Amino acid sequence: MLTPQNDRSLYYIYDGECPLCKFAAQAYRVKSAVGEIHLLNAREELSHPIIIEATNMKINLDDATAVQYAGKFYCGAEALTLMALLSTGNGWFNRCNALLMRNHRLARICYPLLRAIRNALLFIRGKAPIGNLNL
């Protein structure tokens, strides 16, 4: 692992070309006990050690939101549930996210819809996939 297990920092990997992803990345507020949150734009930071680690683990950043926290990766609905559980609840976005995504079953239902919206937005904007697994 590139990140020590005792490092409580959170790394949120997002797609900087997706308006929904970009908004979420900038709106997340996590509890102070979490430590620092690092936002990693997967399109601009493919050489970042955390993104390289995700790629080496075969995490497809075109299919799943990814979060690395305390040395472990969380993807898709699991990542959104983690972010909801670690959220401060400050602001409308964090309150809505906590309400919808704290329940992992509900997150698993909502996540495919969110991914479809992301893919549609990227298609409309004419953006290619991140393609981290094709490097």
GUTORVO-140126 format. One record per residue (C-alpha): residue in one letter; x, y, z. Coordinates in steps of 0.25 Angstrom, whole numbers, padded with zeros to 4 digits, always signed. Layout:
<pts>
AXYZ;...
</pts>
This chain:
<pts>
M+0000+0000+0000;L+0005+0014-0003;T-0003+0020+0008;P+0000+0015+0022;Q-0011+0009+0030;N-0010+0019+0040;D-0012+0031+0030;R-0027+0035+0032;S-0027+0044+0020;L-0038+0042+0010;Y-0035+0042-0005;Y-0047+0044-0013;I-0045+0041-0028;Y-0055+0048-0037;D-0056+0051-0052;G-0053+0066-0054;E-0061+0066-0067;C-0074+0062-0061;P-0082+0074-0055;L-0089+0065-0045;C-0076+0058-0040;K-0068+0072-0040;F-0080+0078-0031;A-0080+0066-0022;A-0065+0066-0020;Q-0065+0081-0016;A-0078+0080-0007;Y-0074+0068+0001;R-0071+0072+0016;V-0065+0061+0025;K-0064+0060+0040;S-0051+0066+0046;A-0048+0052+0051;V-0046+0047+0037;G-0034+0056+0035;E-0031+0063+0022;I-0039+0061+0009;H-0031+0060-0004;L-0039+0062-0017;L-0032+0055-0029;N-0037+0059-0043;A-0035+0045-0050;R-0034+0052-0063;E-0023+0062-0059;E-0015+0053-0048;L-0014+0039-0054;S+0000+0039-0049;H-0004+0042-0035;P+0001+0030-0026;I-0014+0027-0021;I-0019+0027-0035;I-0008+0018-0040;E-0011+0009-0028;A-0026+0009-0032;T-0022+0005-0046;N-0013-0006-0042;M-0024-0011-0034;K-0033-0011-0047;I-0042-0001-0042;N-0049+0005-0054;L-0051+0020-0052;D-0061+0020-0063;D-0070+0011-0056;A-0068+0015-0041;T-0066+0026-0032;A-0054+0022-0024;V-0050+0027-0010;Q-0038+0022-0002;Y-0038+0024+0013;A-0029+0018+0023;G-0022+0009+0013;K-0034+0003+0007;F-0042+0006-0006;Y-0057+0007-0007;C-0064+0008-0020;G-0077+0011-0026;A-0089+0010-0016;E-0079+0006-0005;A-0071+0019-0007;L-0084+0028-0006;T-0088+0021+0006;L-0075+0023+0013;M-0075+0038+0009;A-0089+0039+0015;L-0085+0033+0028;L-0073+0042+0029;S-0081+0054+0025;T-0082+0066+0034;G-0097+0068+0030;N-0094+0083+0027;G-0100+0089+0015;W-0112+0084+0007;F-0103+0074-0002;N-0097+0067+0010;R-0111+0066+0017;C-0117+0060+0005;N-0105+0051+0002;A-0106+0046+0016;L-0121+0043+0016;L-0120+0035+0003;M-0106+0029+0003;R-0105+0024+0018;N-0113+0013+0015;H-0105+0003+0006;R-0117-0003+0000;L-0122+0010-0004;A-0109+0014-0009;R-0108+0002-0018;I-0121+0005-0024;C-0117+0020-0026;Y-0103+0018-0031;P-0106+0012-0045;L-0115+0024-0047;L-0105+0034-0043;R-0094+0026-0052;A-0104+0027-0064;I-0106+0042-0062;R-0091+0044-0062;N-0089+0036-0074;A-0100+0044-0081;L-0094+0057-0077;L-0081+0052-0083;F-0087+0048-0096;I-0094+0061-0097;R-0081+0069-0095;G-0074+0060-0105;K-0064+0055-0094;A-0056+0042-0096;P-0055+0032-0084;I-0044+0033-0074;G-0038+0020-0079;N-0029+0018-0067;L-0029+0003-0069;N-0025+0004-0084;L-0012+0011-0081;
</pts>
